[in-house]
Amino acid sequence: MPLSLRIDLPAGRLGPGKVELMEHIAREGSLAAAARAMGMSYKRAWELLSALNAMFEQPVAVTLPGRNVGGGTQLTPFGERVVALYRAAERRAAQAS
């Protein structure tokens, strides 16, 4: 059984689903495309991203205007760091178990 790491923060919980969503946003450049890749509704993805952005003092992702021309959703440098730190903690926890 694979290890599942969840980190309880004062403003919410960071776990594998939210981190995977951020990784898909980084790859796809779009919240809608990230949601499709994960098999979830856009509404659910939006709720998770909103919760993530509220969890920290800095946003993990930003939405760029322009639906068909240059728009989309991008991880911020802070969001990229959150993903990297989470994956590093996950690797360390797996090695320790």
N, C-alpha and C positions, 0 to 999 in steps of 0.2 A: 504494500500500500504506500503510495507516494506521500511525502510529508506536505502538510498544508500549513503555511505560516500566516497568522493574522496578528496585526499589531494594533492594539487599542491605544488610541490617542485621545486627548481630552475632548476633541470635537467629532470623533467618529472612529470607525475601524477601517484599517487599510488591509486588504487581503488580495488573494490571487485574482479574483474577478475584476476588481478595479484596476489592478496593475496591468492585467491583460488588455483591458479596454484602452488604457493609456498607450500600450505598445501598438495596438491596432490603429489608434489615432495617429501615432508617429509614422507608421507605415503608409496608411491610406490618405492622410491629409484631410480627412473628412469624418465627422461624427457619424453621419448616415452610413458611410461605407464601413466604418469600424463596427457599427451595430449589425449590419448585414453579415460581415465576416464572422461575428460571434453568434449569429442566429438569435439576436434579441431585437426588440422593438426600438425604434428611434426614441420613443418616449422614455423607455427604461434607461437607455444609454445617456440621454440628456439628464435624467434624474441622478444617475451615478456620477456623471461629470460635475454636475452642480454640487453634489455632496462632497466630491473631492476638492473642488475649488473653495468650498466653505470650511474644509478641514484644516487648511493651512493659511498662514498670513499672506502668502503669495499664491497666485493662480498656478495650477499645474498645466492648464491649457487655455488657449484663447480662441475665440471664434472670429474669423475675418469676414467682413462684409463682402457681398457679391456672390449671390447664389450660383450663377453659371460662369462668372468671369472673375477668376482670382480669389474666390471665397473659399471657405473651408474652416477646418479646425486644426490647430497646431499645438503641440506640446511646447511649453516654455522651457528655457534652460533649467528652471527649478523643477518642472515636471520630469524632465529627462533625468535629473539627479535623484528624484524620489524613486523612479523606476530602477535606476542603477543600484541605489542603496538597498532597496527591497530585495532585488535579485541576489545581491551579495550576501545579505542576511539569510536568505533562503538557502543559498549554497552552504554557508557555514553551519546552519541548523541541520541540513541534510548530512553533512560530514560528521557532525557530533552525534547524530542518532545512529 
